[in-house]
Amino acid sequence: MADGDLMRKDIKEVEAEAVAYLCCATLGLPGLEESRDYIQGWLGSKEQSDEFSQKSASRVFSAADKILKAGTKSANADEVSK
């Protein structure tokens, strides 16, 4: 993340939680309700919600996409090598 050092800690945390939520939801893993509660609680104010939607949403979807694709590539490589 190029601007990671410039971001507030709470924004980093909610972005990380949102990435985890998307990955867990896609993979059918537990913990979605707790994750959703945390994200919704953080986005509870209009100011924070607006701040999140400016850049964070794009970073969240990009990071989740990279993580999920990396897992797929790894699984596919293992299958090919057998």
C-alpha positions as CSV (number, residue, x, y, z in Angstrom):
1,M,0.0,0.0,0.0
2,A,1.7,3.2,-1.2
3,D,0.0,5.5,1.2
4,G,-0.1,3.2,4.1
5,D,2.2,5.3,6.3
6,L,-0.1,8.4,5.7
7,M,-3.3,6.6,6.7
8,R,-4.9,6.8,10.1
9,K,-4.8,3.6,12.1
10,D,-8.6,3.3,12.3
11,I,-8.9,3.5,8.5
12,K,-6.2,0.8,8.1
13,E,-8.1,-1.4,10.6
14,V,-11.5,-1.1,9.0
15,E,-10.0,-1.7,5.5
16,A,-8.3,-4.8,6.8
17,E,-11.6,-6.0,8.4
18,A,-13.5,-5.3,5.2
19,V,-11.0,-7.3,3.2
20,A,-11.2,-10.2,5.7
21,Y,-15.0,-10.0,5.5
22,L,-15.0,-10.3,1.7
23,C,-12.5,-13.1,1.6
24,C,-14.4,-15.1,4.3
25,A,-17.7,-14.5,2.7
26,T,-16.4,-15.7,-0.7
27,L,-14.8,-18.8,0.9
28,G,-17.7,-19.6,3.2
29,L,-15.8,-19.1,6.4
30,P,-17.3,-18.2,9.8
31,G,-17.1,-14.9,11.6
32,L,-19.1,-12.8,9.1
33,E,-21.6,-11.4,11.6
34,E,-18.9,-10.1,14.0
35,S,-16.9,-8.6,11.1
36,R,-20.0,-7.0,9.7
37,D,-20.9,-5.5,13.1
38,Y,-17.4,-4.0,13.4
39,I,-17.5,-2.5,9.9
40,Q,-21.0,-1.1,10.3
41,G,-20.1,0.4,13.7
42,W,-17.1,2.1,12.3
43,L,-19.1,3.4,9.3
44,G,-21.8,4.7,11.6
45,S,-21.0,8.4,11.1
46,K,-21.5,10.2,7.8
47,E,-18.0,11.6,8.0
48,Q,-16.3,8.2,8.4
49,S,-18.6,6.7,5.8
50,D,-17.7,9.4,3.3
51,E,-14.0,9.1,4.1
52,F,-14.2,5.3,3.6
53,S,-16.0,5.6,0.2
54,Q,-13.5,8.0,-1.2
55,K,-10.5,5.7,-1.5
56,S,-10.9,2.8,0.9
57,A,-13.6,0.9,-1.0
58,S,-11.4,0.6,-4.1
59,R,-8.4,-0.5,-2.0
60,V,-10.6,-3.1,-0.2
61,F,-11.9,-4.7,-3.3
62,S,-8.5,-4.7,-5.0
63,A,-6.8,-6.3,-2.0
64,A,-9.6,-9.0,-1.6
65,D,-9.4,-9.7,-5.3
66,K,-5.6,-10.2,-5.2
67,I,-5.9,-12.5,-2.1
68,L,-8.6,-14.6,-3.6
69,K,-6.8,-14.8,-7.0
70,A,-3.5,-15.8,-5.3
71,G,-5.3,-18.6,-3.5
72,T,-6.7,-19.8,-6.8
73,K,-3.4,-19.7,-8.6
74,S,-1.7,-21.6,-5.8
75,A,-4.5,-24.3,-5.9
76,N,-4.2,-24.5,-9.7
77,A,-0.4,-24.8,-9.6
78,D,-0.7,-27.7,-7.1
79,E,-3.2,-29.5,-9.4
80,V,-1.0,-29.1,-12.5
81,S,2.1,-30.4,-10.7
82,K,0.4,-33.7,-9.7
